[in-house]
Amino acid sequence: MKEVSVADFGVSPDSGADAVPGVRQALDAIRDLAQPVVLHFPAGRYDFHEEAAARLELRVTNTTSEDEDPTAMKKIAILVENQRGLTIDGHGSLFAFHGRQTMLAVERCRGVRVRDVRFDFEHPTIAEMTVTAAGDRWFEGRVHASTRYEIVDQTLWWTGPGWRFFEGPAQVLDPRAGTTSRIDNPLRDAVALELQPGRLRFEVASRPGLRPSQVLQMRDGLRDQVGILVDSSTDVVLEDMALHFAHGLGIVAQFTEDVAVERVQIRPRPDSGRTTAAFADILHFSGCRGSLVVSGCVLSHSHDDAINIHGTHLAITARCRPDRLIVRFMHPQTFGLPAFRPEDEINVVCARTLVPRSTHRVLDVETINQREIELTLDSIVPDVRPGDVVENVTWNPRVQIVGNHFSHIPTRGVLVTTREPVFIERNVFERTCHSPVLIADDAGSWFESGPVQNVTIRENHFIECGGAEQPSISVAPEVTDPASTRPVHRGIEVTRNVTTTRDAGLLYAKSTQGMSITSNVVERTGAGAPRLRELVTFEGCSELAASGNVAHART
């Protein structure tokens, strides 16, 4: 294996110079070598500015609509494209990014490793402010040193390189409770006054519901870039890394075979004083196949789910011939993707029940526009009804989510829908606001497919997650009329998990066939020991087995 250093291309650590041009030269030279290469970054800090970043028009799942981002132009600081057998070794270096950009993209590659590097933004695109005092219709705050602002006509604007906003999604981190939760933005219509640089006072129309030491986190909500993108690649490993901030989705893999995220720390840099690491989901996997591994990671301080794994339902809009369909991306933020390839197997699915009607093999794919695709199939589609969708059955990954720690998540810990085996084991979930594990499937909201058939949820610890309506494990396909004769999901084993909770249940499941619930423990931290039947709810399920489960009050 050949060894190459970025120093050979004029890139030096701790220089303050823009590393983008030199790193691009190094990657171009490595591609021409046509052999496995390790690209070394001597230890230190490297700065990457958006002005020289590569420009690539690229649609990414679950990000922006045509109205939000008409061009889908990604500004990519480090573009790894058409590489084979490349390892990037950071030797513990800090990569600092300036401006609104995608930090790293792996495009059409095979056998890429990225290891021992830390990613962060010089000026993160989430504004942070610590509440210092609050009253009935006012509060005061101290703005974090990395957050910039200006006040125009008593309205506060958050600013940064290439961006500016005054309202958008907001969260509050409560250091005493150890929670992060979504709230209505308290700055909307607030009158802002600067007491001194970095210290602000706000007059508001109603009681803000804030307490000193809480941290407000605010963003504009536009997912126009991502943190790290792995697209249309094979055998990609991200290991022994840290991601301290990512704009947009944190790490996205789409249409990729065999991907692993191992021993990766997603949390703010300890010496930064910041409280956010991810602008949206932390890890997002769409339309992948082969092996998908997330192990030994810290997943924390996000503005959406920690892990989301799914396929995509496309709506059938026309049947041109008995063996030819026109299908359409339906969700505003997901479209323009290579959702099908010749030889892929697809299911025609009833949107109301999420039960497949028929199975076919794709012979030809023709892109009509960014929303619509024409599929030629190997057999006649016998029955198409209004609302029916198609799912690509071929692109479903085998999943292992093992030995991770989840905290400061405002929504869910793991969302997963795949037909291949899933193992969720030996993880710790702390104080997620919603169910730490959700198995969904829908053809009417996010259009995230599909059914699960072999899931093991084993030896996890759920600590004060969810609530009375958000159990530790939720199996909730979006069907309006669940029935045991029409199961969506099958083959789920829930065993040897511990739930420590004030009021959350262990499990809710509907439209599921074949579920085993054994040797789980529920520790109630509130008053009294719960009865097991109060902690498990079924709707339209069949072939259920339960034994050895225990519920008690925690002493």
Disulfide bonds with the S-S distance in Angstrom:
none
